[in-house]
Amino acid sequence: MELQYRKGYFPDSVAQCMGTVGVAILVFS
């Protein structure tokens, strides 16, 4: 159960992180 939770949570966290970085790149470029 813990593995399923982490598997579902980790990619979402990474997606949010990459999305934030993408926005920052667009703003600063």
mmCIF file of the N, C-alpha and C atoms, coordinates in Angstrom:
data_MODEL
# 
_entry.id   MODEL 
# 
loop_
_atom_site.group_PDB 
_atom_site.id 
_atom_site.type_symbol 
_atom_site.label_atom_id 
_atom_site.label_alt_id 
_atom_site.label_comp_id 
_atom_site.label_asym_id 
_atom_site.label_entity_id 
_atom_site.label_seq_id 
_atom_site.pdbx_PDB_ins_code 
_atom_site.Cartn_x 
_atom_site.Cartn_y 
_atom_site.Cartn_z 
_atom_site.occupancy 
_atom_site.B_iso_or_equiv 
_atom_site.pdbx_formal_charge 
_atom_site.auth_seq_id 
_atom_site.auth_comp_id 
_atom_site.auth_asym_id 
_atom_site.auth_atom_id 
_atom_site.pdbx_PDB_model_num 
ATOM 1  N N  . MET A 1 1  ? 0.843  -1.191 0.000   1.00 0.00 ? 1  MET A N  1 
ATOM 2  C CA . MET A 1 1  ? 0.000  0.000  0.000   1.00 0.00 ? 1  MET A CA 1 
ATOM 3  C C  . MET A 1 1  ? 0.885  1.250  0.000   1.00 0.00 ? 1  MET A C  1 
ATOM 4  N N  . GLU A 1 2  ? 1.926  1.231  0.802   1.00 0.00 ? 2  GLU A N  1 
ATOM 5  C CA . GLU A 1 2  ? 2.818  2.398  0.860   1.00 0.00 ? 2  GLU A CA 1 
ATOM 6  C C  . GLU A 1 2  ? 3.498  2.605  -0.492  1.00 0.00 ? 2  GLU A C  1 
ATOM 7  N N  . LEU A 1 3  ? 3.885  1.507  -1.141  1.00 0.00 ? 3  LEU A N  1 
ATOM 8  C CA . LEU A 1 3  ? 4.541  1.626  -2.441  1.00 0.00 ? 3  LEU A CA 1 
ATOM 9  C C  . LEU A 1 3  ? 3.590  2.234  -3.462  1.00 0.00 ? 3  LEU A C  1 
ATOM 10 N N  . GLN A 1 4  ? 2.319  1.815  -3.435  1.00 0.00 ? 4  GLN A N  1 
ATOM 11 C CA . GLN A 1 4  ? 1.342  2.361  -4.376  1.00 0.00 ? 4  GLN A CA 1 
ATOM 12 C C  . GLN A 1 4  ? 1.181  3.859  -4.143  1.00 0.00 ? 4  GLN A C  1 
ATOM 13 N N  . TYR A 1 5  ? 1.154  4.259  -2.892  1.00 0.00 ? 5  TYR A N  1 
ATOM 14 C CA . TYR A 1 5  ? 0.990  5.682  -2.578  1.00 0.00 ? 5  TYR A CA 1 
ATOM 15 C C  . TYR A 1 5  ? 2.191  6.478  -3.084  1.00 0.00 ? 5  TYR A C  1 
ATOM 16 N N  . ARG A 1 6  ? 3.375  5.964  -2.809  1.00 0.00 ? 6  ARG A N  1 
ATOM 17 C CA . ARG A 1 6  ? 4.590  6.683  -3.228  1.00 0.00 ? 6  ARG A CA 1 
ATOM 18 C C  . ARG A 1 6  ? 4.673  6.706  -4.757  1.00 0.00 ? 6  ARG A C  1 
ATOM 19 N N  . LYS A 1 7  ? 4.280  5.592  -5.392  1.00 0.00 ? 7  LYS A N  1 
ATOM 20 C CA . LYS A 1 7  ? 4.323  5.545  -6.860  1.00 0.00 ? 7  LYS A CA 1 
ATOM 21 C C  . LYS A 1 7  ? 3.376  6.579  -7.453  1.00 0.00 ? 7  LYS A C  1 
ATOM 22 N N  . GLY A 1 8  ? 2.222  6.790  -6.800  1.00 0.00 ? 8  GLY A N  1 
ATOM 23 C CA . GLY A 1 8  ? 1.261  7.750  -7.322  1.00 0.00 ? 8  GLY A CA 1 
ATOM 24 C C  . GLY A 1 8  ? 1.632  9.176  -6.955  1.00 0.00 ? 8  GLY A C  1 
ATOM 25 N N  . TYR A 1 9  ? 2.316  9.345  -5.824  1.00 0.00 ? 9  TYR A N  1 
ATOM 26 C CA . TYR A 1 9  ? 2.631  10.693 -5.344  1.00 0.00 ? 9  TYR A CA 1 
ATOM 27 C C  . TYR A 1 9  ? 3.904  11.237 -5.977  1.00 0.00 ? 9  TYR A C  1 
ATOM 28 N N  . PHE A 1 10 ? 4.917  10.376 -6.107  1.00 0.00 ? 10 PHE A N  1 
ATOM 29 C CA . PHE A 1 10 ? 6.222  10.845 -6.584  1.00 0.00 ? 10 PHE A CA 1 
ATOM 30 C C  . PHE A 1 10 ? 6.150  11.460 -7.991  1.00 0.00 ? 10 PHE A C  1 
ATOM 31 N N  . PRO A 1 11 ? 5.560  10.749 -8.977  1.00 0.00 ? 11 PRO A N  1 
ATOM 32 C CA . PRO A 1 11 ? 5.494  11.326 -10.332 1.00 0.00 ? 11 PRO A CA 1 
ATOM 33 C C  . PRO A 1 11 ? 4.731  12.652 -10.349 1.00 0.00 ? 11 PRO A C  1 
ATOM 34 N N  . ASP A 1 12 ? 3.684  12.744 -9.522  1.00 0.00 ? 12 ASP A N  1 
ATOM 35 C CA . ASP A 1 12 ? 2.910  13.985 -9.482  1.00 0.00 ? 12 ASP A CA 1 
ATOM 36 C C  . ASP A 1 12 ? 3.778  15.122 -8.944  1.00 0.00 ? 12 ASP A C  1 
ATOM 37 N N  . SER A 1 13 ? 4.571  14.814 -7.928  1.00 0.00 ? 13 SER A N  1 
ATOM 38 C CA . SER A 1 13 ? 5.448  15.834 -7.340  1.00 0.00 ? 13 SER A CA 1 
ATOM 39 C C  . SER A 1 13 ? 6.486  16.274 -8.366  1.00 0.00 ? 13 SER A C  1 
ATOM 40 N N  . VAL A 1 14 ? 7.029  15.294 -9.083  1.00 0.00 ? 14 VAL A N  1 
ATOM 41 C CA . VAL A 1 14 ? 8.041  15.619 -10.103 1.00 0.00 ? 14 VAL A CA 1 
ATOM 42 C C  . VAL A 1 14 ? 7.413  16.465 -11.208 1.00 0.00 ? 14 VAL A C  1 
ATOM 43 N N  . ALA A 1 15 ? 6.182  16.120 -11.583 1.00 0.00 ? 15 ALA A N  1 
ATOM 44 C CA . ALA A 1 15 ? 5.508  16.876 -12.647 1.00 0.00 ? 15 ALA A CA 1 
ATOM 45 C C  . ALA A 1 15 ? 5.301  18.317 -12.207 1.00 0.00 ? 15 ALA A C  1 
ATOM 46 N N  . GLN A 1 16 ? 4.897  18.512 -10.966 1.00 0.00 ? 16 GLN A N  1 
ATOM 47 C CA . GLN A 1 16 ? 4.707  19.878 -10.459 1.00 0.00 ? 16 GLN A CA 1 
ATOM 48 C C  . GLN A 1 16 ? 6.038  20.621 -10.446 1.00 0.00 ? 16 GLN A C  1 
ATOM 49 N N  . CYS A 1 17 ? 7.090  19.937 -10.038 1.00 0.00 ? 17 CYS A N  1 
ATOM 50 C CA . CYS A 1 17 ? 8.418  20.562 -9.973  1.00 0.00 ? 17 CYS A CA 1 
ATOM 51 C C  . CYS A 1 17 ? 8.855  20.995 -11.371 1.00 0.00 ? 17 CYS A C  1 
ATOM 52 N N  . MET A 1 18 ? 8.735  20.093 -12.334 1.00 0.00 ? 18 MET A N  1 
ATOM 53 C CA . MET A 1 18 ? 9.154  20.411 -13.703 1.00 0.00 ? 18 MET A CA 1 
ATOM 54 C C  . MET A 1 18 ? 8.282  21.520 -14.280 1.00 0.00 ? 18 MET A C  1 
ATOM 55 N N  . GLY A 1 19 ? 6.988  21.512 -13.923 1.00 0.00 ? 19 GLY A N  1 
ATOM 56 C CA . GLY A 1 19 ? 6.099  22.560 -14.408 1.00 0.00 ? 19 GLY A CA 1 
ATOM 57 C C  . GLY A 1 19 ? 6.538  23.913 -13.873 1.00 0.00 ? 19 GLY A C  1 
ATOM 58 N N  . THR A 1 20 ? 6.897  23.949 -12.593 1.00 0.00 ? 20 THR A N  1 
ATOM 59 C CA . THR A 1 20 ? 7.342  25.209 -11.980 1.00 0.00 ? 20 THR A CA 1 
ATOM 60 C C  . THR A 1 20 ? 8.641  25.677 -12.633 1.00 0.00 ? 20 THR A C  1 
ATOM 61 N N  . VAL A 1 21 ? 9.551  24.742 -12.871 1.00 0.00 ? 21 VAL A N  1 
ATOM 62 C CA . VAL A 1 21 ? 10.827 25.099 -13.507 1.00 0.00 ? 21 VAL A CA 1 
ATOM 63 C C  . VAL A 1 21 ? 10.580 25.621 -14.923 1.00 0.00 ? 21 VAL A C  1 
ATOM 64 N N  . GLY A 1 22 ? 9.647  24.978 -15.630 1.00 0.00 ? 22 GLY A N  1 
ATOM 65 C CA . GLY A 1 22 ? 9.329  25.411 -16.993 1.00 0.00 ? 22 GLY A CA 1 
ATOM 66 C C  . GLY A 1 22 ? 8.803  26.842 -16.999 1.00 0.00 ? 22 GLY A C  1 
ATOM 67 N N  . VAL A 1 23 ? 7.922  27.158 -16.058 1.00 0.00 ? 23 VAL A N  1 
ATOM 68 C CA . VAL A 1 23 ? 7.380  28.512 -15.969 1.00 0.00 ? 23 VAL A CA 1 
ATOM 69 C C  . VAL A 1 23 ? 8.498  29.502 -15.654 1.00 0.00 ? 23 VAL A C  1 
ATOM 70 N N  . ALA A 1 24 ? 9.394  29.126 -14.739 1.00 0.00 ? 24 ALA A N  1 
ATOM 71 C CA . ALA A 1 24 ? 10.504 30.011 -14.375 1.00 0.00 ? 24 ALA A CA 1 
ATOM 72 C C  . ALA A 1 24 ? 11.382 30.280 -15.594 1.00 0.00 ? 24 ALA A C  1 
ATOM 73 N N  . ILE A 1 25 ? 11.639 29.249 -16.390 1.00 0.00 ? 25 ILE A N  1 
ATOM 74 C CA . ILE A 1 25 ? 12.468 29.417 -17.585 1.00 0.00 ? 25 ILE A CA 1 
ATOM 75 C C  . ILE A 1 25 ? 11.786 30.379 -18.563 1.00 0.00 ? 25 ILE A C  1 
ATOM 76 N N  . LEU A 1 26 ? 10.472 30.207 -18.720 1.00 0.00 ? 26 LEU A N  1 
ATOM 77 C CA . LEU A 1 26 ? 9.739  31.088 -19.642 1.00 0.00 ? 26 LEU A CA 1 
ATOM 78 C C  . LEU A 1 26 ? 9.788  32.525 -19.146 1.00 0.00 ? 26 LEU A C  1 
ATOM 79 N N  . VAL A 1 27 ? 9.681  32.703 -17.850 1.00 0.00 ? 27 VAL A N  1 
ATOM 80 C CA . VAL A 1 27 ? 9.650  34.060 -17.286 1.00 0.00 ? 27 VAL A CA 1 
ATOM 81 C C  . VAL A 1 27 ? 11.022 34.729 -17.414 1.00 0.00 ? 27 VAL A C  1 
ATOM 82 N N  . PHE A 1 28 ? 12.079 33.952 -17.169 1.00 0.00 ? 28 PHE A N  1 
ATOM 83 C CA . PHE A 1 28 ? 13.429 34.556 -17.146 1.00 0.00 ? 28 PHE A CA 1 
ATOM 84 C C  . PHE A 1 28 ? 14.052 34.650 -18.526 1.00 0.00 ? 28 PHE A C  1 
ATOM 85 N N  . SER A 1 29 ? 13.512 33.908 -19.509 1.00 0.00 ? 29 SER A N  1 
ATOM 86 C CA . SER A 1 29 ? 14.149 33.917 -20.824 1.00 0.00 ? 29 SER A CA 1 
ATOM 87 C C  . SER A 1 29 ? 13.651 35.070 -21.695 1.00 0.00 ? 29 SER A C  1 
# 
